[in-house]
Amino acid sequence: MKLSIAIVLLTLLFLGLGWYSETLIARQAESILSELENLATCLQEGKTAEIDRQLARINQLWLSARRFWVLLTDHHDLDDFELYLARTKSYLANKAYILALSGIAEMKQTIHRIPDQLRLNLENIF
């Protein structure tokens, strides 16, 4: 009897932690995506004064998210995002705004992919 209760409690604990981590990653991804959208909007509208602030905010969100994501996700995706972020920063420093928009699109695609890979569904199992 004690063993079955322990198994049920352990299963509920794992399910709860899985749900929590999935929710946390989805929330963090949404906030990063929102800031990436804001950065793209600033570039398209020519608001160059806000670019550095947006970039600092994206970097801050990324560093806080990365600490948790590194435990659960494929490092290749994390490395790709960091590469795209560094490339976009370089484009912005050189005022190559069209190339920076392509870097932002790459970052958005990568951030979309990470929570989808972690979600428990039949597509990810098979």
URFENLIN-V520939 format. One record per residue. N is the residue number from 0. RES is the residue in three letters. PSI is psi in radians with two decimals (* if undefined). Layout:
# URFENLIN-V520939
{{N	RES	PSI} {N	RES	PSI}}
This chain:
# URFENLIN-V520939
{{0	MET	-0.79} {1	LYS	-0.62} {2	LEU	-0.74} {3	SER	-0.65} {4	ILE	-0.71} {5	ALA	-0.70} {6	ILE	-0.76} {7	VAL	-0.78} {8	LEU	-0.71} {9	LEU	-0.70} {10	THR	-0.78} {11	LEU	-0.65} {12	LEU	-0.81} {13	PHE	-0.71} {14	LEU	-0.72} {15	GLY	-0.75} {16	LEU	-0.66} {17	GLY	-0.78} {18	TRP	-0.75} {19	TYR	-0.80} {20	SER	-0.67} {21	GLU	-0.74} {22	THR	-0.74} {23	LEU	-0.77} {24	ILE	-0.71} {25	ALA	-0.71} {26	ARG	-0.77} {27	GLN	-0.68} {28	ALA	-0.72} {29	GLU	-0.70} {30	SER	-0.67} {31	ILE	-0.76} {32	LEU	-0.67} {33	SER	-0.76} {34	GLU	-0.60} {35	LEU	-0.68} {36	GLU	-0.75} {37	ASN	-0.70} {38	LEU	-0.76} {39	ALA	-0.69} {40	THR	-0.73} {41	CYS	-0.72} {42	LEU	-0.75} {43	GLN	-0.56} {44	GLU	-0.07} {45	GLY	0.43} {46	LYS	1.31} {47	THR	-0.38} {48	ALA	-0.48} {49	GLU	-0.15} {50	ILE	-0.81} {51	ASP	-0.68} {52	ARG	-0.75} {53	GLN	-0.73} {54	LEU	-0.69} {55	ALA	-0.67} {56	ARG	-0.75} {57	ILE	-0.76} {58	ASN	-0.72} {59	GLN	-0.80} {60	LEU	-0.70} {61	TRP	-0.77} {62	LEU	-0.67} {63	SER	-0.64} {64	ALA	-0.66} {65	ARG	-0.61} {66	ARG	-0.63} {67	PHE	-0.68} {68	TRP	-0.52} {69	VAL	-0.44} {70	LEU	-0.43} {71	LEU	-0.30} {72	THR	2.97} {73	ASP	2.27} {74	HIS	-0.40} {75	HIS	-0.75} {76	ASP	-0.69} {77	LEU	-0.73} {78	ASP	-0.69} {79	ASP	-0.78} {80	PHE	-0.75} {81	GLU	-0.63} {82	LEU	-0.79} {83	TYR	-0.66} {84	LEU	-0.78} {85	ALA	-0.71} {86	ARG	-0.74} {87	THR	-0.69} {88	LYS	-0.72} {89	SER	-0.74} {90	TYR	-0.73} {91	LEU	-0.64} {92	ALA	-0.53} {93	ASN	0.14} {94	LYS	0.59} {95	ALA	1.33} {96	TYR	-0.56} {97	ILE	-0.73} {98	LEU	-0.60} {99	ALA	-0.64} {100	LEU	-0.62} {101	SER	-0.63} {102	GLY	-0.66} {103	ILE	-0.70} {104	ALA	-0.67} {105	GLU	-0.74} {106	MET	-0.73} {107	LYS	-0.72} {108	GLN	-0.73} {109	THR	-0.76} {110	ILE	-0.62} {111	HIS	-0.67} {112	ARG	-0.62} {113	ILE	-0.93} {114	PRO	-0.56} {115	ASP	-0.60} {116	GLN	-0.51} {117	LEU	-0.32} {118	ARG	2.35} {119	LEU	1.84} {120	ASN	3.01} {121	LEU	-0.57} {122	GLU	-0.66} {123	ASN	-0.35} {124	ILE	-0.74} {125	PHE	*}}
